Amino acid sequence: MTTTAIRERLYEYIRDADDKKVEALYVILEGEIVQGYDWSEDKEFVAELDEEYKRYEDGVDKGITLEELEVSLELNRKQRGGK
């Protein structure tokens, strides 16, 4: 069985399970469930964003508009034979 199929079966099971079963599953998996990631508290990530923004502001890295991105994606899709 593929991982995708397993996930789907688990989703269905949890969706239809009674409260006691859902609570029991949660107790089993609680330690594995990662709490929300707050990127603003990740000093390394924030420093990287700051550096990228500085490079953009200084003209070292060129940005593109959303429209330019959409045109580029559409051209790429057409070249690859996609819709």
C-alpha positions as CSV (number, residue, x, y, z in Angstrom):
1,M,0.0,0.0,0.0
2,T,1.4,3.4,-0.9
3,T,1.9,6.2,1.7
4,T,-0.8,8.2,0.0
5,A,-3.3,5.4,0.3
6,I,-2.3,4.9,4.0
7,R,-2.8,8.6,4.7
8,E,-6.2,8.5,3.0
9,R,-7.3,5.5,5.1
10,L,-6.0,7.2,8.3
11,Y,-7.9,10.5,7.4
12,E,-11.1,8.5,6.9
13,Y,-10.6,6.5,10.1
14,I,-10.0,9.6,12.2
15,R,-12.9,11.5,10.5
16,D,-15.3,8.7,11.4
17,A,-13.8,7.5,14.8
18,D,-15.6,8.2,18.0
19,D,-14.1,10.6,20.5
20,K,-12.4,8.0,22.7
21,K,-10.5,6.5,19.7
22,V,-9.4,10.0,18.5
23,E,-8.2,10.9,22.0
24,A,-6.3,7.6,22.3
25,L,-4.6,8.1,18.9
26,Y,-3.7,11.6,20.0
27,V,-2.1,10.4,23.2
28,I,0.0,7.8,21.1
29,L,1.1,10.4,18.6
30,E,1.3,13.5,20.8
31,G,5.1,13.4,21.1
32,E,5.5,13.2,17.3
33,I,3.3,16.1,16.5
34,V,5.4,19.2,15.8
35,Q,4.1,22.4,17.3
36,G,3.7,25.3,14.9
37,Y,6.8,26.7,13.4
38,D,7.2,30.5,14.1
39,W,9.7,31.6,11.5
40,S,10.0,35.0,13.1
41,E,11.8,33.4,16.1
42,D,14.3,31.6,13.9
43,K,17.2,34.0,14.0
44,E,19.2,32.3,11.3
45,F,16.2,32.4,8.9
46,V,15.4,36.0,9.7
47,A,19.0,36.9,9.1
48,E,18.9,35.2,5.7
49,L,15.7,37.1,4.8
50,D,17.3,40.4,5.9
51,E,20.4,39.6,3.8
52,E,18.3,38.8,0.7
53,Y,16.2,41.9,1.2
54,K,19.4,44.0,1.5
55,R,20.8,42.5,-1.7
56,Y,17.5,43.4,-3.5
57,E,17.5,46.9,-2.1
58,D,21.2,47.4,-3.1
59,G,20.5,46.2,-6.6
60,V,22.7,43.1,-6.3
61,D,19.7,40.8,-6.9
62,K,17.0,41.6,-9.3
63,G,13.4,41.0,-8.4
64,I,10.5,40.3,-10.8
65,T,6.9,41.4,-10.6
66,L,4.0,38.9,-10.1
67,E,3.0,39.5,-13.7
68,E,6.5,38.7,-15.0
69,L,6.4,35.4,-12.9
70,E,3.0,34.5,-14.3
71,V,4.2,35.1,-17.9
72,S,7.3,33.1,-17.3
73,L,5.3,30.2,-15.8
74,E,2.9,30.2,-18.7
75,L,5.7,30.1,-21.3
76,N,7.3,27.3,-19.4
77,R,4.0,25.3,-19.4
78,K,3.5,25.8,-23.1
79,Q,7.1,24.7,-23.8
80,R,6.5,21.6,-21.8
81,G,3.2,20.8,-23.5
82,G,1.1,21.5,-20.4
83,K,-2.1,23.3,-20.0
